[in-house]
Amino acid sequence: MSRVCLISPFTGLAGDMLLAALVDAGAPLDAVRAAVDDTGLTGWDLTVTPVVTHGLRSSHAVVAVSDDATSRKAGELIAMAGRIRDRAVATTAVATLRAIAEVEGRLHGEDPAEVHLHELGGHDTLVDIVGVAAALHALDVRTVHCEPLPLGSGTVRTAHGVLPCPAPATAALLQGAKVVGTSLTGETVTPTAAALLHALRADYGPVPPMRLLATGYGAGTRTLPDRPNVAVVRLGELDDADVRDLVVLETNLDDITGEVLGHVTGVLLAAGALDSWTVPAVMKKGRPAHVLHALVTPDRADEVERLILAETGTLGVRRSTVRRTAVPRTTDTVHVHGMPVRRKHGPHQGKPEFDDAVAVARSTGLPLRTVLKMAAEAPEEP
């Protein structure tokens, strides 16, 4: 069974709201604090306290700061996150901060590592990002789903002046996300929250069937007149088989070279396609061709379709909905002649990762089939 986290941004989403909701749902606060300690950040204290708003009990996360550093360069924050001892937590935190740095660098025409983060460079940002990464890891969450994000109207005041909502960095980080309008004004989704969803590769499609384990409520700092200002997380366990509706995009191609076709397949996978493949075909007038396919989640269909049109020059793309059953899988790593080879295991069989085996074969001079056999038969390593 694998754990899933469903985020319901009732009034919006901020990093501190998500962190508080995860702690409210059972994430150990000690694990969060320990991960932040690893970064070397000084002059901070994190508390998560119960609050009641509009009759709803929830949790509120507060970072108390005794250090006078209110902003830092993005490269400094990334380096601090890279010190976290748990590599899974470090990977998520670094990916989130890099997403912010790349967007800010693009918006301001600067090197991402040298971007000076103003509102995002203080203690709160690092604590929230590392805290969410540590909380999800402590809860053994493997997949994050998010309901559509409500985007407020109006303006937000920043170090660069008054900007429209959502702020440009938030809008860029939310590319590909599902959003809806709301009657609320002001900033309802923060750049930190948007970057976390981006780094976690949150799925905005239908939530697969799951067994509900816990629910947590995280309160924001803003007081609303008619509703509790909260984000909700629900933790669940997926069934052994992950059954969900996906989208297949396909197009017929008879005027594209094999080199370009291989490149396009790689582009689609990098853009979030779950799989991409080609099938030989014979078109009208006996012309040889290929049918290019891409399997995608519904929220990625438009973006991947746009790439197919741009990269191939085709005049049309077909779209159909399919239901996929995916069985659970696990991974481990063994060593062949001192080199790591990952293995993927399903309920019925397992196999080594092909690229890892190729690297061993090239380095050792052994036949590839020999390396594959050695990796497949290697005992589990502690």
Backbone hydrogen bonds, N-H to C=O, Kabsch-Sander energy under -0.5 kcal/mol:
donor,donor_aa,acceptor,acceptor_aa,energy
3,R,140,D,-0.8
4,V,236,G,-2.8
5,C,143,T,-2.6
6,L,234,R,-2.9
7,I,5,C,-0.6
7,I,145,H,-2.8
8,S,6,L,-0.5
8,S,232,V,-3.7
10,F,8,S,-2.0
11,T,230,V,-1.2
13,L,188,T,-2.3
18,L,14,A,-2.3
19,L,15,G,-2.3
20,A,16,D,-2.4
21,A,17,M,-2.3
22,L,18,L,-2.1
23,V,19,L,-2.1
24,D,20,A,-2.6
25,A,21,A,-1.5
26,G,23,V,-1.4
27,A,22,L,-2.4
32,V,28,P,-1.4
33,R,29,L,-2.6
34,A,30,D,-2.4
35,A,31,A,-1.8
36,V,32,V,-2.0
37,D,33,R,-2.5
38,D,34,A,-1.7
39,T,35,A,-0.7
39,T,36,V,-1.1
40,G,37,D,-1.6
41,L,36,V,-0.8
45,D,64,A,-1.6
47,T,62,V,-2.4
49,T,60,H,-2.3
51,V,58,S,-2.8
53,T,56,L,-2.2
56,L,53,T,-1.9
57,R,55,G,-0.6
58,S,51,V,-2.9
59,S,217,Y,-2.5
60,H,49,T,-2.7
62,V,47,T,-2.9
64,A,45,D,-3.0
64,A,62,V,-0.7
66,S,43,G,-2.4
67,D,43,G,-1.1
70,T,68,D,-0.8
72,R,117,L,-0.9
74,A,115,V,-2.6
75,G,113,A,-2.0
76,E,73,K,-0.5
77,L,73,K,-1.6
78,I,74,A,-2.5
79,A,75,G,-2.1
80,M,76,E,-2.0
81,A,77,L,-2.4
82,G,78,I,-1.8
83,R,80,M,-1.3
84,I,81,A,-1.5
87,R,85,R,-0.8
90,A,86,D,-2.5
91,T,87,R,-2.7
92,T,88,A,-1.7
93,A,89,V,-2.5
94,V,90,A,-2.9
95,A,91,T,-2.3
96,T,92,T,-2.0
97,L,93,A,-2.3
98,R,94,V,-2.6
99,A,95,A,-1.8
100,I,96,T,-1.8
101,A,97,L,-2.6
102,E,98,R,-2.8
103,V,99,A,-2.0
104,E,100,I,-2.8
105,G,101,A,-2.7
106,R,102,E,-2.2
107,L,103,V,-2.5
108,H,104,E,-2.1
109,G,105,G,-1.1
110,E,105,G,-2.1
114,E,111,D,-1.4
115,V,111,D,-0.9
115,V,112,P,-0.8
117,L,72,R,-2.4
117,L,115,V,-0.8
118,H,116,H,-0.6
121,G,118,H,-1.3
126,L,122,G,-1.1
127,V,123,H,-2.7
128,D,124,D,-3.0
129,I,125,T,-2.5
130,V,126,L,-2.6
131,G,127,V,-2.5
132,V,128,D,-2.5
133,A,129,I,-2.2
134,A,130,V,-2.7
135,A,131,G,-2.6
136,L,132,V,-2.6
137,H,133,A,-1.9
138,A,134,A,-2.6
139,L,135,A,-1.9
140,D,137,H,-1.3
141,V,136,L,-2.6
142,R,3,R,-2.4
143,T,3,R,-1.3
145,H,5,C,-3.0
146,C,203,D,-2.3
147,E,7,I,-2.6
149,L,178,K,-2.6
151,L,180,V,-2.8
152,G,150,P,-0.6
153,S,184,L,-1.3
156,V,163,L,-2.9
158,T,161,G,-2.4
161,G,158,T,-1.7
163,L,156,V,-2.9
165,C,154,G,-2.4
171,A,167,A,-2.7
172,A,168,P,-2.3
173,L,169,A,-2.2
174,L,170,T,-1.7
175,Q,172,A,-1.2
177,A,174,L,-2.9
180,V,149,L,-2.4
182,T,151,L,-0.8
186,G,153,S,-3.8
188,T,186,G,-0.7
190,T,13,L,-2.0
194,A,190,T,-2.4
195,A,191,P,-2.7
196,L,192,T,-2.3
197,L,193,A,-2.3
198,H,194,A,-2.0
199,A,195,A,-2.9
200,L,196,L,-2.5
201,R,198,H,-1.0
202,A,197,L,-2.3
203,D,144,V,-2.6
211,R,237,E,-2.8
212,L,210,M,-0.6
213,L,235,L,-3.5
214,A,235,L,-1.5
216,G,233,V,-2.7
218,G,231,A,-3.0
219,A,59,S,-3.5
219,A,217,Y,-0.5
220,G,229,N,-2.5
224,L,222,R,-0.5
230,V,228,P,-1.5
231,A,218,G,-2.3
232,V,8,S,-2.6
233,V,216,G,-2.5
234,R,6,L,-2.4
235,L,214,A,-2.8
236,G,4,V,-2.4
237,E,211,R,-2.0
238,L,2,S,-2.7
239,D,209,P,-1.1
242,D,326,A,-3.6
243,V,241,A,-0.9
244,R,242,D,-0.6
244,R,324,R,-2.0
246,L,322,V,-3.3
247,V,296,V,-3.0
248,V,320,S,-3.0
249,L,247,V,-0.5
249,L,294,A,-2.7
250,E,318,R,-2.0
251,T,292,L,-1.7
253,L,290,H,-3.1
261,L,257,T,-2.4
262,G,258,G,-2.3
263,H,259,E,-1.9
264,V,260,V,-2.7
265,T,261,L,-2.0
266,G,262,G,-1.6
267,V,263,H,-2.1
268,L,264,V,-2.5
269,L,265,T,-1.9
270,A,266,G,-2.2
271,A,267,V,-1.4
272,G,269,L,-1.4
273,A,268,L,-2.3
274,L,295,L,-2.5
275,D,295,L,-1.2
277,W,293,H,-1.4
279,V,291,V,-1.7
281,A,289,A,-2.7
283,M,281,A,-0.5
283,M,287,R,-3.3
286,G,283,M,-1.2
287,R,284,K,-1.3
289,A,281,A,-2.8
290,H,253,L,-2.5
291,V,279,V,-2.6
292,L,251,T,-2.5
292,L,290,H,-0.6
293,H,277,W,-3.0
294,A,249,L,-2.0
295,L,275,D,-2.8
296,V,247,V,-2.9
296,V,294,A,-0.6
300,R,297,T,-1.7
301,A,297,T,-0.7
301,A,298,P,-0.8
304,V,300,R,-2.4
305,E,301,A,-2.6
306,R,302,D,-2.2
307,L,303,E,-1.8
308,I,304,V,-2.3
309,L,305,E,-2.3
310,A,306,R,-2.3
311,E,307,L,-3.1
312,T,308,I,-2.0
313,G,309,L,-1.6
318,R,250,E,-3.1
320,S,248,V,-1.9
322,V,246,L,-2.7
324,R,244,R,-2.7
324,R,322,V,-0.6
326,A,242,D,-2.5
326,A,324,R,-0.6
327,V,325,T,-0.5
330,T,345,H,-2.3
332,D,343,R,-1.8
334,V,341,V,-2.4
336,V,339,M,-2.8
337,H,335,H,-0.5
339,M,336,V,-1.5
341,V,334,V,-3.1
343,R,332,D,-3.1
344,K,351,K,-2.7
345,H,330,T,-3.3
346,G,349,Q,-2.9
351,K,344,K,-2.2
353,E,342,R,-3.2
357,A,353,E,-2.0
358,V,354,F,-2.4
359,A,355,D,-1.9
360,V,356,D,-1.8
361,A,357,A,-2.5
362,R,358,V,-2.5
363,S,359,A,-1.9
364,T,360,V,-2.7
365,G,361,A,-2.2
370,T,367,P,-0.6
371,V,367,P,-1.9
372,L,368,L,-2.5
373,K,369,R,-1.8
374,M,370,T,-2.5
375,A,371,V,-2.7
376,A,372,L,-2.3
377,E,373,K,-1.9
378,A,374,M,-0.8
